[in-house]
Amino acid sequence: MFLGQLVFSANDPRIDIMDNYDLVVDPQWLSWLSAKIENCRDVEEKLALRDLNDMILDVKKRVELSEAAKEREARESEDMERRRVEEAEGEMERGKALSGADLLRKAAAVDKAGITAMEDGMKNSDAAAGADKKSFYDTDLTPEIRLSYEDMCKNVLPPYKPGETSASIVVQYYDRFDAQFIKVLNERSANGDHDSQAVLDALAVEQQTRVNAATEALKEVLSKGDPMRMEGAIVKLAKEGRIDEPFLLLLEANADQARAAGANGPAELMMKLKKRATQEKDKQAASKEIKLLRQLLRESDANEREKILTEAFTPKEALIVPGTSANAAKAMEGDAPDQEKPMPDVPPPDFINACKAVLLNFGNLQIDEERGDLSTQIKLIASEAEVVATRIYGQGMTSREQQDRAWKEQTTSIFDLETLEIEAERRGETAPWANPDGGDELIPGFDADGRMRIGGQ
C-alpha cells in the first residue's frame, strides 16, 4: 500500500519520501524494497522501483549530511566558547600575579590602546566590514560539501564507459556543474588529481563553445534593427531552444558595458531584451510552479513578489467551456453548459511542493552573496506565499479543526435556539419548541422531562 502511494503520487517523490522519512529509511523496509527489485520480472516496473530506491538513498544521504553539518557547527561553536573561557581565565590568573605598579601601567596601556582602536575603527570601518565578509569563492569547503558531491564525481571522473571522454561527459552533465562542484574539482586538481583537471579543461572548452553560440545568436537578434523585431527574434530563439545562461549573461554584460560608456539607450534596450528572453525561457519550464518560482527568485522587491504571488494564486474564471460530452449534449438541447470552478494559475499547495522539491535538490547552492543561498531565498518566498494564500483563501485548518467545523455546521447549540426564541417573541410569534399552551407535552409523544410515552401512560 505504502509503495503504491510513493510510486503513483502526484507529488515529487522526494517530498513524499521526506514526509514519510522514518518509514522509508527503515532498514527492514529498504531490504524488502531491494528484494522486490531483485525479484521483479517486469522491466518497466523494475526500472521505476530502482529509480525510487535511488531517490530514497539520495534523500537519506542529504539528510545525514545536513545533520552532520549541524553537529560539526555545534562542536566548533563549543570549541570557540571553551577557548574564550580559557583565555579569560588565563588573563585573570596573570592579573593576580601583577604588582600594583604593573596593574597601573597595564591599565594606562589598555586605555591608550582603546582610544587608538576607536580612531582607527572610525577611519577604516568600511574596510574592516568588507574584510570580515568572505565571498563565496573565498569560503572553505566543508567535509559535508565534499561528501555531497561524491556521486557527481563518480559520474564525471574516470573510469568511463567505452566511447566516453571527458568532453562528452561534460556535455552530458553540463547543467549539473554548479559553482560549488567546480570548487570541489579545483580542490582535487590542486591536490594532484589530473582527472579532475582534465574535466575542468573540457568544461572550459564547452563553456567557450556555448559563449560563441550565444554571441552568434545575439548578433542574429541585433541584426533585426527594430526593437519589436528583435523581441520577435528572441521568441524564435526560445522555440528553437537556443536561449541559455550564456545568452542571458551576454545580454547583461552588454547592458553593463553600454551603461558604463554613458549609452543609456542601448543599455535599456539590452535589459529589455534580457527580460523578454528570460520570460520566453520560463515558458519552456516543465511546470507553472517552477516558472513562478524562477520569476520570484529574480525579483528582489518584496512588494513586487507579493503582486506576482497574488496574480498567480487568485482564482480566475475559465474563458473556454470544457469540451465534455455532457456540455455537448446540453448545447444540442439549447441549455447552458456547466462552467468549471474558478481556478488559480498556480494552486498554492502545488507551489509549496515545488519549493520543497527545489530545496531538496539545490538547497545548498549559492546564487547571490547579498541575499544568501538558494535555501534562504526559497524559504522567504514560501513564507510570503503562505501569507498571500491565507489572505485569498483564508487560514488553513487541521484535520481536527475540519471535524469540529463539520460537526458545528450540522448541529445547533442551545444558545442559538434561545436567540431565535427571543427574536420570535419580539415579532409577536412563538417558536415551535416554546409553545406555552402545550402543557407538559412539548413534543407529541413525549412528556416535560423528555421521556417517551408508551401505551396508556
C-alpha positions as a printed NumPy array, in Angstrom:
array([[  0.   ,   0.   ,   0.   ],
       [  2.718,   2.488,   1.006],
       [  4.853,   1.582,  -2.002],
       [  1.882,   2.271,  -4.281],
       [  1.422,   5.708,  -2.696],
       [  5.071,   6.577,  -3.405],
       [  5.014,   5.33 ,  -6.998],
       [  1.671,   6.8  ,  -8.064],
       [  1.668,  10.016,  -6.019],
       [  1.148,  13.264,  -7.936],
       [  3.82 ,  14.959,  -5.794],
       [  7.536,  14.958,  -6.395],
       [  8.649,  11.571,  -4.946],
       [ 11.302,  13.281,  -2.811],
       [  8.595,  15.24 ,  -0.995],
       [  6.675,  12.067,  -0.144],
       [  9.944,  10.465,   0.952],
       [ 10.649,  13.349,   3.341],
       [  7.056,  13.295,   4.652],
       [  7.474,   9.571,   5.488],
       [ 11.203,   9.669,   6.186],
       [ 11.296,   7.37 ,   9.228],
       [  9.424,   4.659,   7.335],
       [ 11.351,   4.785,   4.037],
       [ 14.793,   4.669,   5.722],
       [ 13.828,   1.78 ,   7.98 ],
       [ 16.401,  -0.999,   7.269],
       [ 13.718,  -3.689,   7.075],
       [ 11.666,  -1.712,   4.545],
       [ 14.752,  -0.935,   2.432],
       [ 15.701,  -4.62 ,   2.463],
       [ 12.18 ,  -5.545,   1.39 ],
       [ 12.312,  -2.997,  -1.442],
       [ 15.718,  -4.301,  -2.608],
       [ 14.37 ,  -7.848,  -2.642],
       [ 11.303,  -6.763,  -4.583],
       [ 13.512,  -5.034,  -7.187],
       [ 15.694,  -8.142,  -7.479],
       [ 12.721, -10.489,  -7.963],
       [ 10.694,  -8.211, -10.258],
       [ 10.257,  -9.585, -13.791],
       [  8.522,  -6.577, -15.397],
       [ 11.223,  -4.37 , -16.974],
       [  9.384,  -1.037, -16.617],
       [  8.329,  -1.758, -13.034],
       [ 11.882,  -2.779, -12.153],
       [ 13.293,   0.473, -13.569],
       [ 10.688,   2.546, -11.693],
       [ 11.405,   0.775,  -8.396],
       [ 15.159,   1.149,  -8.903],
       [ 14.736,   4.913,  -9.53 ],
       [ 12.631,   5.166,  -6.374],
       [ 15.265,   3.296,  -4.366],
       [ 17.993,   5.622,  -5.687],
       [ 15.902,   8.657,  -4.701],
       [ 15.416,   7.276,  -1.179],
       [ 19.146,   6.664,  -0.749],
       [ 19.915,  10.146,  -2.144],
       [ 17.485,  11.86 ,   0.259],
       [ 18.822,   9.749,   3.143],
       [ 22.37 ,  10.858,   2.324],
       [ 21.357,  14.519,   2.132],
       [ 19.594,  14.347,   5.498],
       [ 22.592,  12.654,   7.111],
       [ 24.955,  15.267,   5.651],
       [ 22.725,  18.065,   6.932],
       [ 22.69 ,  16.554,  10.418],
       [ 26.471,  16.074,  10.292],
       [ 26.928,  19.728,   9.314],
       [ 24.789,  20.853,  12.261],
       [ 26.776,  18.657,  14.65 ],
       [ 30.091,  19.993,  13.296],
       [ 28.915,  23.604,  13.64 ],
       [ 27.776,  22.893,  17.213],
       [ 31.186,  21.383,  18.079],
       [ 33.022,  24.333,  16.54 ],
       [ 30.836,  26.751,  18.494],
       [ 31.541,  24.863,  21.731],
       [ 35.293,  24.864,  20.992],
       [ 35.287,  28.627,  20.38 ],
       [ 33.415,  29.236,  23.624],
       [ 35.772,  26.939,  25.528],
       [ 38.849,  28.759,  24.137],
       [ 37.306,  32.115,  25.026],
       [ 36.698,  31.   ,  28.61 ],
       [ 40.22 ,  29.566,  28.901],
       [ 41.761,  32.807,  27.616],
       [ 39.663,  34.854,  30.044],
       [ 40.652,  32.604,  32.958],
       [ 44.327,  32.781,  31.939],
       [ 44.145,  36.557,  31.808],
       [ 42.632,  36.592,  35.289],
       [ 45.412,  34.393,  36.655],
       [ 48.096,  36.596,  35.089],
       [ 46.392,  39.669,  36.54 ],
       [ 46.521,  38.216,  40.057],
       [ 50.303,  37.856,  39.807],
       [ 50.855,  41.521,  38.853],
       [ 52.026,  44.091,  41.368],
       [ 50.198,  47.382,  41.98 ],
       [ 52.598,  49.346,  39.73 ],
       [ 52.253,  46.754,  36.954],
       [ 48.461,  46.994,  37.152],
       [ 48.586,  50.777,  36.769],
       [ 50.918,  50.563,  33.749],
       [ 48.717,  47.927,  32.116],
       [ 45.558,  49.955,  32.748],
       [ 47.171,  53.005,  31.107],
       [ 48.258,  50.896,  28.11 ],
       [ 44.767,  49.445,  27.74 ],
       [ 43.218,  52.919,  27.939],
       [ 45.559,  54.286,  25.276],
       [ 45.065,  51.232,  23.037],
       [ 41.304,  51.636,  23.324],
       [ 41.416,  55.245,  22.157],
       [ 43.704,  54.345,  19.235],
       [ 41.449,  51.467,  18.247],
       [ 38.405,  53.759,  18.271],
       [ 40.171,  56.261,  15.998],
       [ 41.325,  53.542,  13.612],
       [ 37.885,  51.97 ,  13.641],
       [ 36.209,  55.246,  12.661],
       [ 38.646,  55.632,   9.749],
       [ 38.561,  52.068,   8.485],
       [ 35.114,  50.771,   9.481],
       [ 34.03 ,  50.156,   5.909],
       [ 37.262,  48.362,   5.023],
       [ 37.05 ,  46.2  ,   8.143],
       [ 33.459,  45.245,   7.383],
       [ 34.448,  44.222,   3.873],
       [ 37.381,  42.197,   5.15 ],
       [ 35.247,  40.267,   7.643],
       [ 32.787,  39.192,   4.953],
       [ 34.146,  36.412,   2.749],
       [ 32.907,  35.922,  -0.771],
       [ 31.609,  32.573,  -1.966],
       [ 34.886,  31.742,  -3.702],
       [ 36.925,  32.537,  -0.564],
       [ 34.935,  30.281,   1.775],
       [ 36.406,  26.878,   2.572],
       [ 34.815,  23.611,   1.524],
       [ 33.339,  21.714,   4.451],
       [ 33.551,  17.917,   4.759],
       [ 29.788,  17.714,   4.2  ],
       [ 30.051,  19.59 ,   0.885],
       [ 32.771,  17.252,  -0.327],
       [ 30.691,  14.204,   0.607],
       [ 27.594,  15.612,  -1.073],
       [ 29.425,  15.697,  -4.428],
       [ 30.912,  12.2  ,  -4.211],
       [ 28.257,  10.701,  -6.513],
       [ 28.713,  13.537,  -9.01 ],
       [ 32.471,  12.936,  -9.022],
       [ 31.858,   9.263,  -9.773],
       [ 29.686,  10.297, -12.731],
       [ 32.129,  12.726, -14.361],
       [ 35.528,  11.267, -13.456],
       [ 37.147,   8.131, -14.942],
       [ 36.826,   5.243, -15.44 ],
       [ 34.5  ,   5.914, -18.396],
       [ 32.419,   3.532, -20.466],
       [ 33.68 ,   2.652, -23.967],
       [ 33.281,   5.649, -26.29 ],
       [ 33.011,   8.204, -23.467],
       [ 35.503,  11.024, -22.976],
       [ 35.823,  13.914, -20.559],
       [ 34.361,  16.192, -23.259],
       [ 31.277,  14.011, -23.822],
       [ 30.754,  13.624, -20.085],
       [ 30.874,  17.417, -19.619],
       [ 28.219,  17.874, -22.317],
       [ 26.036,  15.198, -20.704],
       [ 26.226,  16.653, -17.178],
       [ 26.749,  20.32 , -18.073],
       [ 23.632,  21.59 , -16.26 ],
       [ 24.796,  19.954, -13.02 ],
       [ 28.16 ,  21.752, -12.928],
       [ 27.314,  24.359, -10.296],
       [ 29.822,  26.729,  -8.684],
       [ 30.194,  24.543,  -5.6  ],
       [ 31.057,  21.467,  -7.662],
       [ 33.642,  23.42 ,  -9.651],
       [ 35.261,  24.395,  -6.335],
       [ 35.387,  20.702,  -5.417],
       [ 37.077,  19.854,  -8.734],
       [ 39.547,  22.741,  -8.334],
       [ 40.494,  21.493,  -4.878],
       [ 41.02 ,  17.956,  -6.173],
       [ 43.106,  19.313,  -9.064],
       [ 45.239,  21.379,  -6.691],
       [ 45.908,  18.179,  -4.727],
       [ 47.301,  16.493,  -7.862],
       [ 44.194,  14.839,  -9.35 ],
       [ 44.859,  15.006, -13.119],
       [ 41.437,  13.56 , -13.992],
       [ 39.715,  16.486, -12.269],
       [ 41.898,  18.931, -14.2  ],
       [ 41.008,  17.178, -17.462],
       [ 37.299,  17.608, -16.672],
       [ 37.85 ,  21.271, -15.818],
       [ 39.67 ,  21.789, -19.132],
       [ 36.832,  20.11 , -21.019],
       [ 34.339,  22.288, -19.122],
       [ 36.23 ,  25.454, -20.135],
       [ 36.125,  24.369, -23.796],
       [ 32.377,  23.648, -23.584],
       [ 31.719,  26.987, -21.887],
       [ 33.627,  28.816, -24.641],
       [ 31.657,  26.903, -27.283],
       [ 28.391,  27.962, -25.685],
       [ 29.54 ,  31.567, -25.351],
       [ 30.428,  31.607, -29.062],
       [ 26.99 ,  30.216, -29.898],
       [ 25.368,  32.857, -27.663],
       [ 27.39 ,  35.585, -29.437],
       [ 26.138,  34.423, -32.827],
       [ 22.571,  34.318, -31.512],
       [ 22.88 ,  37.872, -30.157],
       [ 24.237,  39.11 , -33.5  ],
       [ 21.248,  37.492, -35.166],
       [ 18.871,  39.346, -32.819],
       [ 20.567,  42.747, -33.137],
       [ 20.655,  42.48 , -36.948],
       [ 16.862,  42.925, -36.982],
       [ 17.344,  46.637, -36.243],
       [ 13.859,  47.379, -34.87 ],
       [ 13.296,  46.592, -31.146],
       [  9.975,  44.864, -31.829],
       [ 11.581,  42.635, -34.466],
       [ 14.418,  41.926, -32.022],
       [ 11.908,  40.63 , -29.487],
       [ 10.358,  38.528, -32.226],
       [ 13.782,  37.037, -32.946],
       [ 14.143,  36.188, -29.255],
       [ 10.804,  34.361, -29.314],
       [ 12.083,  32.359, -32.283],
       [ 15.32 ,  31.518, -30.438],
       [ 13.321,  30.341, -27.418],
       [ 11.233,  27.981, -29.555],
       [ 14.452,  26.574, -31.012],
       [ 15.889,  26.051, -27.523],
       [ 18.797,  28.452, -28.103],
       [ 18.257,  30.714, -25.085],
       [ 20.578,  29.531, -22.339],
       [ 22.534,  31.013, -19.453],
       [ 25.465,  32.289, -21.61 ],
       [ 22.998,  34.163, -23.845],
       [ 21.363,  35.882, -20.846],
       [ 24.742,  36.729, -19.301],
       [ 25.921,  38.166, -22.622],
       [ 22.903,  40.472, -22.781],
       [ 23.555,  41.656, -19.229],
       [ 27.28 ,  42.182, -19.929],
       [ 26.489,  44.3  , -22.989],
       [ 23.998,  46.325, -20.958],
       [ 26.616,  46.974, -18.243],
       [ 29.222,  47.962, -20.842],
       [ 26.833,  50.374, -22.557],
       [ 25.821,  51.925, -19.234],
       [ 29.472,  52.383, -18.24 ],
       [ 30.087,  54.189, -21.547],
       [ 27.147,  56.533, -20.898],
       [ 24.93 ,  54.956, -23.591],
       [ 21.772,  54.605, -21.506],
       [ 19.516,  53.96 , -24.501],
       [ 21.35 ,  50.837, -25.71 ],
       [ 21.715,  49.692, -22.103],
       [ 17.945,  49.867, -21.548],
       [ 17.362,  48.022, -24.825],
       [ 19.707,  45.22 , -23.772],
       [ 17.956,  44.872, -20.399],
       [ 14.565,  44.859, -22.121],
       [ 15.75 ,  42.09 , -24.443],
       [ 17.148,  40.165, -21.458],
       [ 13.812,  40.433, -19.66 ],
       [ 11.945,  39.156, -22.711],
       [ 14.465,  36.336, -23.191],
       [ 14.05 ,  35.317, -19.549],
       [ 10.27 ,  35.296, -19.885],
       [ 10.44 ,  33.16 , -23.013],
       [ 12.887,  30.779, -21.331],
       [ 10.488,  30.449, -18.388],
       [  7.732,  29.396, -20.784],
       [  9.816,  26.339, -21.612],
       [  9.738,  25.274, -17.943],
       [  8.253,  21.878, -17.194],
       [  5.587,  23.285, -14.869],
       [  3.889,  26.549, -13.974],
       [  5.139,  26.181, -10.405],
       [  8.807,  26.199, -11.478],
       [  8.137,  29.094, -13.843],
       [  6.623,  31.11 , -10.974],
       [  9.497,  30.229,  -8.645],
       [ 12.098,  31.389, -11.194],
       [ 10.232,  34.662, -11.622],
       [ 10.136,  35.242,  -7.862],
       [ 13.829,  34.395,  -7.408],
       [ 14.771,  37.098,  -9.907],
       [ 12.639,  39.742,  -8.161],
       [ 14.414,  41.455,  -5.241],
       [ 11.495,  43.731,  -4.269],
       [  9.16 ,  42.113,  -1.701],
       [  6.195,  44.232,  -2.835],
       [  6.632,  43.089,  -6.44 ],
       [  6.869,  39.455,  -5.298],
       [  3.6  ,  39.912,  -3.422],
       [  1.908,  41.209,  -6.584],
       [  3.232,  38.259,  -8.595],
       [  2.021,  35.75 ,  -5.991],
       [ -1.4  ,  37.406,  -5.751],
       [ -1.84 ,  37.252,  -9.523],
       [ -0.797,  33.586,  -9.614],
       [ -2.909,  32.439,  -6.639],
       [ -6.143,  34.337,  -7.392],
       [ -8.857,  32.047,  -8.887],
       [ -9.931,  33.011, -12.409],
       [-12.996,  32.139, -14.457],
       [-12.281,  29.863, -17.412],
       [-12.705,  31.664, -20.741],
       [-13.329,  28.435, -22.645],
       [-16.089,  25.994, -21.709],
       [-14.71 ,  22.459, -21.255],
       [-15.446,  20.295, -24.27 ],
       [-17.075,  17.416, -22.388],
       [-19.763,  15.126, -23.768],
       [-22.219,  16.436, -21.159],
       [-21.678,  20.047, -22.294],
       [-22.025,  18.989, -25.922],
       [-25.346,  17.339, -25.147],
       [-26.566,  20.456, -23.319],
       [-25.554,  22.609, -26.273],
       [-27.607,  20.343, -28.578],
       [-30.639,  20.866, -26.321],
       [-30.053,  24.618, -26.058],
       [-29.123,  24.504, -22.368],
       [-26.254,  26.436, -20.798],
       [-23.123,  24.313, -20.354],
       [-21.601,  23.619, -16.969],
       [-18.832,  26.044, -16.012],
       [-15.751,  24.824, -14.233],
       [-14.971,  26.15 , -10.777],
       [-12.641,  29.193, -10.934],
       [ -9.047,  28.033, -10.522],
       [ -5.76 ,  29.901,  -9.975],
       [ -2.919,  29.757, -12.466],
       [ -0.803,  28.091,  -9.766],
       [ -2.552,  26.413,  -6.783],
       [ -0.707,  27.373,  -3.561],
       [ -0.202,  23.743,  -2.358],
       [  1.426,  22.816,  -5.684],
       [  3.731,  25.831,  -5.441],
       [  4.801,  24.947,  -1.89 ],
       [  5.529,  21.378,  -3.005],
       [  7.656,  22.722,  -5.863],
       [  9.607,  24.849,  -3.364],
       [ 10.22 ,  21.769,  -1.21 ],
       [ 11.445,  19.796,  -4.218],
       [ 13.909,  22.524,  -5.236],
       [ 15.167,  22.783,  -1.651],
       [ 15.866,  19.054,  -1.563],
       [ 17.788,  19.156,  -4.84 ],
       [ 19.574,  22.531,  -4.839],
       [ 19.232,  23.959,  -1.319],
       [ 22.971,  24.425,  -0.766],
       [ 23.574,  26.348,  -3.999],
       [ 24.898,  29.888,  -3.502],
       [ 23.482,  32.199,  -6.195],
       [ 23.544,  35.627,  -4.558],
       [ 26.104,  36.733,  -1.963],
       [ 23.884,  39.573,  -0.704],
       [ 20.586,  37.659,  -0.493],
       [ 22.072,  34.374,   0.744],
       [ 21.957,  30.846,  -0.603],
       [ 19.067,  29.334,  -2.518],
       [ 17.623,  27.726,   0.598],
       [ 17.316,  31.086,   2.376],
       [ 15.637,  32.735,  -0.607],
       [ 13.149,  29.922,  -1.219],
       [ 12.153,  29.778,   2.456],
       [ 11.489,  33.529,   2.339],
       [  9.394,  33.145,  -0.819],
       [  7.47 ,  30.228,   0.7  ],
       [  6.605,  32.288,   3.79 ],
       [  5.437,  35.169,   1.568],
       [  3.373,  32.711,  -0.488],
       [  1.693,  31.428,   2.677],
       [  0.711,  34.971,   3.673],
       [ -0.768,  35.696,   0.229],
       [ -2.6  ,  32.356,   0.086],
       [ -4.075,  32.91 ,   3.562],
       [ -5.306,  36.354,   2.541],
       [ -7.013,  34.926,  -0.564],
       [ -8.34 ,  31.605,   0.739],
       [ -8.382,  32.073,   4.5  ],
       [ -6.47 ,  30.286,   7.21 ],
       [ -5.905,  26.6  ,   6.544],
       [ -7.387,  24.108,   9.024],
       [ -6.025,  20.938,  10.576],
       [ -7.991,  17.694,  10.342],
       [ -9.286,  18.206,  13.896],
       [-10.429,  21.746,  13.076],
       [-12.223,  20.488,   9.96 ],
       [-14.039,  17.848,  12.003],
       [-15.079,  20.413,  14.61 ],
       [-16.347,  22.735,  11.895],
       [-18.322,  19.961,  10.181],
       [-19.943,  18.998,  13.472],
       [-20.782,  22.594,  14.306],
       [-22.34 ,  23.308,  10.899],
       [-24.594,  20.234,  11.156],
       [-25.869,  20.986,  14.701],
       [-27.403,  23.924,  16.519],
       [-26.485,  24.943,  20.058],
       [-28.995,  25.791,  22.787],
       [-27.709,  29.374,  22.693],
       [-28.707,  29.654,  19.033],
       [-32.165,  28.291,  19.909],
       [-32.515,  30.826,  22.705],
       [-31.598,  33.674,  20.344],
       [-34.201,  32.523,  17.813],
       [-36.823,  32.229,  20.559],
       [-36.208,  35.8  ,  21.77 ],
       [-36.379,  37.159,  18.219],
       [-39.69 ,  35.314,  17.683],
       [-41.181,  36.853,  20.852],
       [-40.18 ,  40.346,  19.671],
       [-42.109,  39.741,  16.446],
       [-45.146,  38.573,  18.436],
       [-44.616,  34.976,  17.388],
       [-43.886,  31.789,  19.277],
       [-41.105,  29.403,  18.497],
       [-42.341,  25.836,  17.814],
       [-40.39 ,  24.449,  20.76 ],
       [-41.609,  27.172,  23.152],
       [-45.422,  26.742,  22.932],
       [-46.814,  27.973,  26.31 ],
       [-50.189,  26.247,  25.68 ],
       [-48.738,  22.868,  25.078],
       [-48.811,  21.844,  28.743],
       [-46.349,  19.235,  29.719],
       [-46.348,  17.701,  26.234],
       [-43.912,  19.901,  24.324],
       [-43.465,  17.328,  21.559],
       [-46.203,  14.819,  20.745],
       [-45.472,  11.506,  22.417],
       [-43.017,  12.984,  24.978],
       [-43.554,  14.408,  28.481],
       [-41.979,  17.526,  30.016],
       [-38.896,  15.555,  31.114],
       [-38.279,  14.369,  27.564],
       [-39.318,  10.76 ,  28.248],
       [-41.266,   8.935,  25.518],
       [-44.808,   7.924,  26.479],
       [-45.629,   4.281,  25.781],
       [-49.147,   2.849,  25.678],
       [-51.598,   4.471,  28.085],
       [-49.059,   6.217,  30.273]])
